[in-house]
Amino acid sequence: MCGANLTGYLESPPMKTETPSVKIVAIAADEAGQRIDNFLRTQLKGVPKSMIYRILRKGEVR
């Protein structure tokens, strides 16, 4: 909850940061040969395409 403190400045609650985690995924035979970005879109529902492309460019998917 945001509010003014005694000095008149607004305070906001601390931001929630997620700790990166490793997820190991086995590819099924029917998923083999599929483009990695399309596969990740099926696995990471709700994650914007731009973020998926960013993690691929940064080498975070191996």
C-alpha positions as CSV (number, residue, x, y, z in Angstrom):
1,M,0.0,0.0,0.0
2,C,1.4,3.4,-1.0
3,G,1.2,6.4,1.3
4,A,3.0,9.5,2.4
5,N,5.6,9.3,5.2
6,L,6.3,12.0,7.7
7,T,8.5,13.9,5.3
8,G,5.8,14.0,2.7
9,Y,7.5,11.7,0.2
10,L,5.5,8.8,-1.2
11,E,6.6,5.3,-0.2
12,S,5.9,2.3,-2.3
13,P,6.0,-1.4,-1.2
14,P,9.2,-3.3,-2.1
15,M,9.2,-4.8,-5.6
16,K,8.8,-8.5,-5.8
17,T,11.7,-10.1,-7.7
18,E,11.7,-13.6,-8.8
19,T,14.8,-15.7,-8.4
20,P,15.7,-17.2,-11.8
21,S,15.3,-21.0,-11.8
22,V,16.4,-23.8,-14.0
23,K,13.9,-26.0,-15.7
24,I,14.9,-29.1,-17.5
25,V,12.5,-30.2,-20.2
26,A,12.6,-33.4,-22.2
27,I,11.5,-33.0,-25.8
28,A,8.9,-35.6,-27.0
29,A,9.2,-37.2,-30.4
30,D,6.3,-35.2,-31.8
31,E,7.9,-31.9,-30.7
32,A,11.3,-32.7,-32.2
33,G,12.2,-30.6,-35.3
34,Q,10.0,-27.7,-34.1
35,R,11.5,-24.2,-33.9
36,I,12.7,-23.5,-30.4
37,D,10.8,-20.2,-30.1
38,N,7.5,-21.9,-31.0
39,F,8.2,-24.7,-28.5
40,L,9.0,-22.2,-25.7
41,R,5.7,-20.4,-26.4
42,T,3.8,-23.6,-25.7
43,Q,5.8,-24.2,-22.5
44,L,5.9,-20.6,-21.2
45,K,2.2,-19.6,-21.4
46,G,1.6,-16.0,-20.7
47,V,5.2,-14.9,-21.4
48,P,5.4,-12.3,-24.1
49,K,7.1,-13.3,-27.4
50,S,9.6,-10.5,-26.9
51,M,10.8,-11.9,-23.6
52,I,11.2,-15.4,-25.2
53,Y,13.3,-13.9,-28.0
54,R,15.3,-12.0,-25.5
55,I,16.2,-15.0,-23.4
56,L,17.1,-16.9,-26.6
57,R,19.4,-14.0,-27.8
58,K,21.1,-13.9,-24.4
59,G,21.8,-17.6,-24.4
60,E,19.7,-18.4,-21.4
61,V,18.3,-21.5,-23.2
62,R,20.6,-24.4,-23.7
